[in-house]
Amino acid sequence: MDKPTPPSRSRSAFLIPALFLGVISWLLYRNGESWLRQVLLYLSNAGWAREMVSNWSISWRVASRFVAGSDRDAAMAVTRDMNDAGLLITLDFLGESCTNEGEAYQARAEILRLLDDIDQRGLNANVSVKPSQLGLKIDPNLAFENICALVSKASEVGNFIRIDMEDHPTTDATLDVYRRLRYQENLSNVGVVIQSYLYRSEADIEQLIEDGARVRLCKGAYAEPAEVAFPHKPDVDANYLNLSRLLLSPAARAKGVYPAFATHDPKMIDDIKRYIQVNHIPSDAFEFQMLYGIRRDLQEELVKEGYRVRVYVPYGTAWYPYFVRRLAERPANMWFFISNFLRA
Ligand SMILES: Cc1cc2nc3c(=O)[nH]c(=O)nc-3n(C[C@H](O)[C@H](O)[C@H](O)COP(=O)(O)OP(=O)(O)OC[C@H]3O[C@@H](n4cnc5c(N)ncnc54)[C@H](O)[C@@H]3O)c2cc1C
């Protein structure tokens, strides 16, 4: 598998990362995990931190646990192996918040080639895209045109595009792109993502059920203010289960809704399993989704139990924000990062 060449690190470059990680560890010890999560989410967006951390070889060593490799060939190889283990895949060409049209077109060109490669190699994989990578923050019409080209191509080769959901200022524009594809362009091979941390999500899901949409339900990965999102995790979890019920309701199933439950949380997964068993919902009426590099044991266990499991496999060189959000979700991963650094 092709992995990006790790950046080289001189001895003199040891001090800055050591200091940085030392300060983070000390602050974590003093202030606790939820504080660290906020700091990491801030760092995931900070250009200066991206420049610094991307140049440490140790960063790639840890990030590569969550990223298939730097190019399509690496992603194809991982997909083949995981398909052989009974896992379905959704591939993500890493990148977000492009700053000019050219970058958005480059991402679109890469994803078009990706759809061809999946088709030619007969892989069981669909594709997830980030609207901001395709121009949403520059001009929603630019993102619409790019995503429309991708969904049209996917339709030609019998594939499916999932539009990932990003931070809350993009929610309306993202759902608007989705609706235009469904109703203006009559494309049905496209789905969206709803985040249980947002207060608005129940209303969005009710609307999407009316549309018979393919919805991925996740908890949400961005730093959001209390004006728009539940600040406390137990509320986010309770809403996740509430929304899962709506997506599995007889009304939703009658409309043809096909939900994807994206979580590594055993409590959510066990609860959904219990609910579908009690309500005699067939295991092919929905799927579980998890991220590459996280709980592979649980992914394979669910496959053995007869559930559909799709793994989100990112590839590319723009791994920094994706990687730091993964650290924020599980601050214990910081220790993995620090211990790798100390061993280097
Ligand atoms: C396939 C997929 C697609 C996603 N797409 C989006 C998207 O489009 N937009 C968006 O905002 N977010 C997305 N996310 C991220 C999601 O919103 C959460 O931030 C992320 O999944 C963490 O929440 P959780 O439910 O997995 O677990 P958490 O609520 O973070 O943790 C609950 C429990 O899950 C287990 N767990 C969680 N993480 C790990 C880990 N790294 N290793 C081991 N155990 C762990 C632990 O037991 C933990 O106690 C996606 C996630 C997945 C899996």
The ligand as an SDF file (V2000), in Angstrom:
LIG
                    3D

 53 58  0  0  0  0  0  0  0  0999 V2000
  -18.9090    6.5700    8.5320 C   0  0  0  0  0  0  0  0  0  0  0  0
  -18.8890    7.8770    9.2630 C   0  0  0  0  0  0  0  0  0  0  0  0
  -19.1830    9.0320    8.5760 C   0  0  0  0  0  0  0  0  0  0  0  0
  -19.2190   10.2600    9.2450 C   0  0  0  0  0  0  0  0  0  0  0  0
  -19.5850   11.3900    8.5770 N   0  0  0  0  0  0  0  0  0  0  0  0
  -19.7070   12.5560    9.2390 C   0  0  0  0  0  0  0  0  0  0  0  0
  -20.2100   13.7220    8.6070 C   0  0  0  0  0  0  0  0  0  0  0  0
  -20.5520   13.7250    7.4210 O   0  0  0  0  0  0  0  0  0  0  0  0
  -20.3100   14.8580    9.3440 N   0  0  0  0  0  0  0  0  0  0  0  0
  -19.9430   14.9020   10.6760 C   0  0  0  0  0  0  0  0  0  0  0  0
  -20.0750   15.9510   11.3190 O   0  0  0  0  0  0  0  0  0  0  0  0
  -19.4400   13.8040   11.2910 N   0  0  0  0  0  0  0  0  0  0  0  0
  -19.3140   12.6420   10.6150 C   0  0  0  0  0  0  0  0  0  0  0  0
  -18.8320   11.5380   11.2700 N   0  0  0  0  0  0  0  0  0  0  0  0
  -18.2120   11.6730   12.6160 C   0  0  0  0  0  0  0  0  0  0  0  0
  -19.2510   11.5560   13.7190 C   0  0  0  0  0  0  0  0  0  0  0  0
  -20.0960   12.6790   13.6960 O   0  0  0  0  0  0  0  0  0  0  0  0
  -18.5950   11.4530   15.1100 C   0  0  0  0  0  0  0  0  0  0  0  0
  -17.8150   12.5890   15.3340 O   0  0  0  0  0  0  0  0  0  0  0  0
  -17.7160   10.2440   15.2970 C   0  0  0  0  0  0  0  0  0  0  0  0
  -18.2350    9.0990   14.6770 O   0  0  0  0  0  0  0  0  0  0  0  0
  -17.5610    9.9440   16.8060 C   0  0  0  0  0  0  0  0  0  0  0  0
  -18.8180    9.6240   17.3610 O   0  0  0  0  0  0  0  0  0  0  0  0
  -19.2050    8.1220   17.7590 P   0  0  0  0  0  0  0  0  0  0  0  0
  -20.6750    8.0250   17.7510 O   0  0  0  0  0  0  0  0  0  0  0  0
  -18.4930    7.1790   16.8410 O   0  0  0  0  0  0  0  0  0  0  0  0
  -18.5940    7.8990   19.1910 O   0  0  0  0  0  0  0  0  0  0  0  0
  -18.4180    8.8990   20.4360 P   0  0  0  0  0  0  0  0  0  0  0  0
  -19.7120    9.4830   20.8390 O   0  0  0  0  0  0  0  0  0  0  0  0
  -17.3000    9.8540   20.1260 O   0  0  0  0  0  0  0  0  0  0  0  0
  -17.9070    7.8880   21.5340 O   0  0  0  0  0  0  0  0  0  0  0  0
  -18.8150    6.9340   22.1020 C   0  0  0  0  0  0  0  0  0  0  0  0
  -18.1220    5.6020   22.2670 C   0  0  0  0  0  0  0  0  0  0  0  0
  -17.7880    5.0630   20.9560 O   0  0  0  0  0  0  0  0  0  0  0  0
  -16.5570    4.3570   21.0290 C   0  0  0  0  0  0  0  0  0  0  0  0
  -15.5620    5.0580   20.1940 N   0  0  0  0  0  0  0  0  0  0  0  0
  -15.6910    6.2730   19.6210 C   0  0  0  0  0  0  0  0  0  0  0  0
  -14.5770    6.5910   18.9420 N   0  0  0  0  0  0  0  0  0  0  0  0
  -13.7170    5.5780   19.1080 C   0  0  0  0  0  0  0  0  0  0  0  0
  -12.3810    5.3270   18.6800 C   0  0  0  0  0  0  0  0  0  0  0  0
  -11.6870    6.2210   17.9580 N   0  0  0  0  0  0  0  0  0  0  0  0
  -11.7970    4.1510   19.0250 N   0  0  0  0  0  0  0  0  0  0  0  0
  -12.4670    3.2470   19.7590 C   0  0  0  0  0  0  0  0  0  0  0  0
  -13.7290    3.4350   20.2220 N   0  0  0  0  0  0  0  0  0  0  0  0
  -14.3360    4.5820   19.9020 C   0  0  0  0  0  0  0  0  0  0  0  0
  -16.1230    4.3970   22.4880 C   0  0  0  0  0  0  0  0  0  0  0  0
  -16.6400    3.2600   23.1320 O   0  0  0  0  0  0  0  0  0  0  0  0
  -16.8000    5.6600   22.9950 C   0  0  0  0  0  0  0  0  0  0  0  0
  -16.9810    5.6520   24.4000 O   0  0  0  0  0  0  0  0  0  0  0  0
  -18.8630   10.3010   10.6230 C   0  0  0  0  0  0  0  0  0  0  0  0
  -18.5880    9.1200   11.3130 C   0  0  0  0  0  0  0  0  0  0  0  0
  -18.6160    7.9250   10.6670 C   0  0  0  0  0  0  0  0  0  0  0  0
  -18.3550    6.6830   11.4560 C   0  0  0  0  0  0  0  0  0  0  0  0
  1  2  1  0
  2  3  1  0
  2 52  2  0
  3  4  2  0
  4  5  1  0
  4 50  1  0
  5  6  2  0
  6  7  1  0
  6 13  1  0
  7  8  2  0
  7  9  1  0
  9 10  1  0
 10 11  2  0
 10 12  1  0
 12 13  2  0
 13 14  1  0
 14 15  1  0
 14 50  1  0
 15 16  1  0
 16 17  1  0
 16 18  1  0
 18 19  1  0
 18 20  1  0
 20 21  1  0
 20 22  1  0
 22 23  1  0
 23 24  1  0
 24 25  2  0
 24 26  1  0
 24 27  1  0
 27 28  1  0
 28 29  2  0
 28 30  1  0
 28 31  1  0
 31 32  1  0
 32 33  1  0
 33 34  1  0
 33 48  1  0
 34 35  1  0
 35 36  1  0
 35 46  1  0
 36 37  1  0
 36 45  1  0
 37 38  2  0
 38 39  1  0
 39 40  1  0
 39 45  2  0
 40 41  1  0
 40 42  2  0
 42 43  1  0
 43 44  2  0
 44 45  1  0
 46 47  1  0
 46 48  1  0
 48 49  1  0
 50 51  2  0
 51 52  1  0
 52 53  1  0
M  END
$$$$
